[in-house]
Amino acid sequence: MIFPSTHPHHFSIYSHLLSNPWIDTKLSPSARIGIVLAKARRKLGFMTYYVYVLKSQKDGKRYVGFTRKSPQLRLEEHNRGCNVWTRKHRPFDLFYTERFASRKEALHREKYLKSGAGRRYLVSCALSSVGRASDS
Protein backbone atom coordinates (compact mmCIF):
# COMPACT_ATOMS: atom_id res chain seq x y z
CA MET A 1 0.00 0.00 0.00
CA ILE A 2 1.18 3.53 -0.71
CA PHE A 3 0.53 4.95 2.76
CA PRO A 4 1.90 5.72 5.27
CA SER A 5 4.70 7.68 3.65
CA THR A 6 7.38 9.89 5.16
CA HIS A 7 6.67 12.67 2.67
CA PRO A 8 5.03 15.64 4.53
CA HIS A 9 2.32 16.11 1.88
CA HIS A 10 1.45 12.41 2.05
CA PHE A 11 1.22 12.62 5.83
CA SER A 12 -1.40 15.37 5.57
CA ILE A 13 -3.40 13.27 3.08
CA TYR A 14 -3.06 10.26 5.39
CA SER A 15 -4.31 12.30 8.37
CA HIS A 16 -7.23 13.60 6.31
CA LEU A 17 -8.21 10.07 5.30
CA LEU A 18 -8.24 8.91 8.90
CA SER A 19 -10.53 11.75 9.95
CA ASN A 20 -12.90 11.55 6.95
CA PRO A 21 -16.45 11.53 8.43
CA TRP A 22 -17.88 9.72 5.38
CA ILE A 23 -15.92 6.56 6.15
CA ASP A 24 -17.06 4.17 8.88
CA THR A 25 -15.00 5.01 11.97
CA LYS A 26 -15.31 1.43 13.28
CA LEU A 27 -12.90 0.32 10.56
CA SER A 28 -9.16 0.23 11.14
CA PRO A 29 -7.07 3.07 9.66
CA SER A 30 -5.63 0.76 6.99
CA ALA A 31 -9.12 -0.35 5.93
CA ARG A 32 -10.32 3.27 5.72
CA ILE A 33 -7.33 4.19 3.59
CA GLY A 34 -7.97 1.13 1.43
CA ILE A 35 -11.53 2.33 0.76
CA VAL A 36 -10.40 5.80 -0.27
CA LEU A 37 -7.59 4.46 -2.47
CA ALA A 38 -9.95 1.97 -4.14
CA LYS A 39 -12.39 4.78 -4.94
CA ALA A 40 -9.57 6.88 -6.39
CA ARG A 41 -8.36 3.95 -8.53
CA ARG A 42 -11.89 3.42 -9.87
CA LYS A 43 -12.22 7.11 -10.78
CA LEU A 44 -8.91 6.97 -12.62
CA GLY A 45 -9.90 3.81 -14.46
CA PHE A 46 -7.62 1.45 -12.52
CA MET A 47 -9.79 -1.40 -11.35
CA THR A 48 -8.23 -3.86 -8.97
CA TYR A 49 -9.82 -7.15 -8.02
CA TYR A 50 -8.72 -9.38 -5.20
CA VAL A 51 -9.08 -13.05 -4.43
CA TYR A 52 -8.63 -13.69 -0.75
CA VAL A 53 -8.64 -16.66 1.59
CA LEU A 54 -9.68 -16.36 5.21
CA LYS A 55 -8.86 -18.99 7.83
CA SER A 56 -11.07 -19.43 10.87
CA GLN A 57 -9.34 -19.15 14.24
CA LYS A 58 -12.26 -21.12 15.70
CA ASP A 59 -12.22 -24.30 13.60
CA GLY A 60 -9.53 -23.86 10.91
CA LYS A 61 -12.03 -23.75 8.03
CA ARG A 62 -11.13 -21.64 5.00
CA TYR A 63 -13.29 -19.19 3.09
CA VAL A 64 -12.34 -18.18 -0.47
CA GLY A 65 -13.78 -14.93 -1.80
CA PHE A 66 -13.37 -12.31 -4.50
CA THR A 67 -13.82 -8.56 -4.10
CA ARG A 68 -13.08 -5.10 -5.47
CA LYS A 69 -12.63 -3.80 -1.92
CA SER A 70 -9.40 -4.19 -0.01
CA PRO A 71 -8.92 -7.67 1.52
CA GLN A 72 -8.38 -6.06 4.95
CA LEU A 73 -11.79 -4.40 4.72
CA ARG A 74 -13.44 -7.68 3.71
CA LEU A 75 -11.72 -9.39 6.64
CA GLU A 76 -13.19 -6.83 9.03
CA GLU A 77 -16.64 -7.21 7.43
CA HIS A 78 -16.50 -11.00 7.80
CA ASN A 79 -15.35 -10.69 11.41
CA ARG A 80 -18.29 -8.35 12.13
CA GLY A 81 -20.69 -11.01 10.81
CA CYS A 82 -21.70 -9.45 7.48
CA ASN A 83 -21.77 -12.86 5.72
CA VAL A 84 -24.08 -15.72 6.73
CA TRP A 85 -21.55 -18.57 6.36
CA THR A 86 -18.57 -16.80 7.92
CA ARG A 87 -20.65 -15.55 10.86
CA LYS A 88 -20.67 -19.10 12.28
CA HIS A 89 -16.92 -19.58 11.93
CA ARG A 90 -15.49 -16.22 13.02
CA PRO A 91 -13.03 -14.81 13.97
CA PHE A 92 -10.89 -15.07 10.84
CA ASP A 93 -7.33 -14.27 9.84
CA LEU A 94 -6.35 -13.18 6.34
CA PHE A 95 -4.52 -16.27 5.07
CA TYR A 96 -3.80 -15.50 1.39
CA THR A 97 -4.45 -12.75 -1.19
CA GLU A 98 -3.85 -12.21 -4.90
CA ARG A 99 -4.49 -9.07 -6.96
CA PHE A 100 -5.84 -9.03 -10.53
CA ALA A 101 -6.46 -6.37 -13.16
CA SER A 102 -9.63 -7.96 -14.53
CA ARG A 103 -12.78 -9.37 -12.97
CA LYS A 104 -12.62 -12.39 -15.28
CA GLU A 105 -9.11 -13.36 -14.08
CA ALA A 106 -10.10 -12.94 -10.42
CA LEU A 107 -13.24 -15.07 -10.78
CA HIS A 108 -11.26 -17.75 -12.62
CA ARG A 109 -8.66 -17.84 -9.82
CA GLU A 110 -11.37 -17.91 -7.12
CA LYS A 111 -12.99 -20.90 -8.84
CA TYR A 112 -9.60 -22.63 -9.01
CA LEU A 113 -8.86 -22.05 -5.31
CA LYS A 114 -12.25 -23.60 -4.46
CA SER A 115 -11.41 -26.74 -6.48
CA GLY A 116 -9.56 -29.78 -5.16
CA ALA A 117 -6.32 -28.69 -6.85
CA GLY A 118 -6.73 -25.18 -5.45
CA ARG A 119 -7.27 -26.50 -1.94
CA ARG A 120 -4.10 -28.59 -2.26
CA TYR A 121 -2.25 -25.46 -3.46
CA LEU A 122 -3.43 -23.55 -0.36
CA VAL A 123 -2.26 -26.41 1.88
CA SER A 124 1.16 -26.29 0.21
CA CYS A 125 1.26 -22.51 0.78
CA ALA A 126 0.51 -23.07 4.46
CA LEU A 127 3.18 -25.74 4.75
CA SER A 128 5.80 -23.62 2.99
CA SER A 129 5.07 -20.63 5.24
CA VAL A 130 5.46 -22.85 8.32
CA GLY A 131 8.78 -24.09 6.92
CA ARG A 132 9.99 -20.51 6.38
CA ALA A 133 8.96 -19.51 9.90
CA SER A 134 10.85 -22.44 11.44
CA ASP A 135 13.98 -21.67 9.36
CA SER A 136 14.42 -18.26 11.01
N, C-alpha and C positions, 0 to 999 in steps of 0.2 A: 504494500500500500504506500502511497505517496507521503502521507502524513504519519507521524509528526516530523517536521523538518526543522533544521536549525536556522533556516533563513528567517529574518525578522518578519518579512511580509507574510510568509507562510504561517508563522506563529499567530499572527492576527487573524488570518483566515481560519485557522484551526480553532482559536478561541471563539470566533463568531459561530462556527458550526456547532460547538458544544453548547452554546447558549441559545440556539435557534428555537423559538417557542413553537414552531410548526412541526417539530420532530418530537416524538414520544420521549419524554425525559426518563422513563423507566428503562430505556435501552442503555447499554454501555456506550461510552464515548466512541469506541471503534465502530460499533454498529451504526451509531448516528452519522459518523463520517462516511461510512460505507453507503448509506442511503443517499446522502448529498452527492457523493462522487458518482454513484450509479445514475442519478438523475442528470447530472452534468454530461456524462458519457452518452446517455440517450439523446439529449438535446444536440450534441455534436455529431450524432450519427454513429457512435461507437457502441454497439451492443455487445455486452458480455453475458454469456450464459455459464452457469456453474452446474456441475454434477458433484454432489456431496454425499458422504456416507457418515451417518451418526452411529455411535455405539452406546448402547444402554449401560449405565453404571449399575442398574438394578439387576438385570438378567443376562447381559452380554449380547442381546439381540442387536442386529444391524438394521438400519433404515437407509435406503438409497433414494435420493431425491434429485430433482433438477429445478433450477430457479434462475431468475434474472437478478434477484436481490443478492446481497453479499451472503456467503455461507454462515458468517458469524451471526447475522441478523436472523437467518432461518433457524440456527441453533437455539437462539434465545426464544423465538416463537414456539418451537417445538417444546422447549423446557417450560414454557408458560402454559402449555396444554392447548395450543391452537390447532392441533391435528388429532383426529379421533384415535388412530392407531397408536401414535407415539405418546398420547396422554397416559396410557396404561403402562408404558415402559420407561417413563422418565425417572431420573434425569439422564441426559445424554452428554457425550463428549463428541467433538468434531474429530472424526477418525481419518477422513481422506477427502480431498477436494481436487477437482480438475477444472480448468477454465477453457471455454470454447468461444469462437467468434460467431458461430451460427447455431441457431436453435436445432436444426436438423442433426448436426454433429453431436450436440449435447444429449438429445433424446436417444440417438443411436448408442452412445456410450452408457447412458443410464440403463437402457435395455440390456446391454451386454453385462453390466455389473450385477444385474438381477438374475442373470442366467447362471447355470452351474459353473461354467468356465470363469465367469466374472467373480463368483463367490470364491472359487479357488484362488484367483488372482488376489483378491482382498486378503485371504488367509496368508498368502505368501508375502504380501506387503507387511502384514502384522508380524510375521515371523522374522522378516529381514530387519524391521525396526527394533525388535527385541534384541536381535543379534548385534546391531549397531550400538544399542544402549549398554549391552554387557561388555562390548569391546573397550569402552572408555573408562 
